[in-house]
C-alpha cells in the first residue's frame, strides 16, 4: 500500500514592502512521503516571495513535468515556474522552454556552490532563468517551524526576508546567482 501525503495547513501573513503586497493566505500543503519538512518549508518561503492570487502549489514530486509552484495565466500559459532544490540542466531547459519566467530556490549549504559551478555556463544561456541561493542552514531553521497547522509571518524588504511564527523569527538573506533578463 502506497503512503499518502501529509496535509499541512498554514496561515501566512505576508508583508512585501518592496512590491507593496500585503495579504493573508490560508494555504494547504501536501507533503509527499519522500519530501522533508525542510523542502516543504522552502516551498512555502518561495510562495511568500512571489505571492499573488494565481500562484499555486502543484503536485510537485508526484508529477515529473510540474514544478513546486507555478502561476498560470487565465489562458493556461505558465507565467512563472518555481523549483526548489538543485535541478539538473535538462530540467532547467525544460522549465525555461515551458514558462515565461523560471525561478530556482537552491538550498543545501556548500553543495549549492558545487551544483551552480557545474551548471553556470549552461544556465547563462537561459535568459528567463533566475537562480536564488538560500544561505547555509536556512532549510534547517525553516524545518523547525514545520507543523501540521502553522501561523506564520513573512516580511520582505530590500533583499532580506524575516520568516517565522510567534516564537521564532529567521532572518534570511538570499543570494542571487543569476537574474533573468528583464526581471
Secondary structure, DSSP 8 states (H G I E B T S, - for coil): -----EEEEEEEEEEETTTTEEEEEEEEEEE-TT--HHHHHHHHHHHHHH--TTEEE--GGG-TT--SEEEE-TTS-EEEEEEES---HHHHHHHHHHEEEEEEEE-STTHHHHHHHHHHHHHTT-TTEEEEE--TTHHHHHHHH--SEEEEEEEEETTEEEEE-SS-EEEE--EEEE--TT-
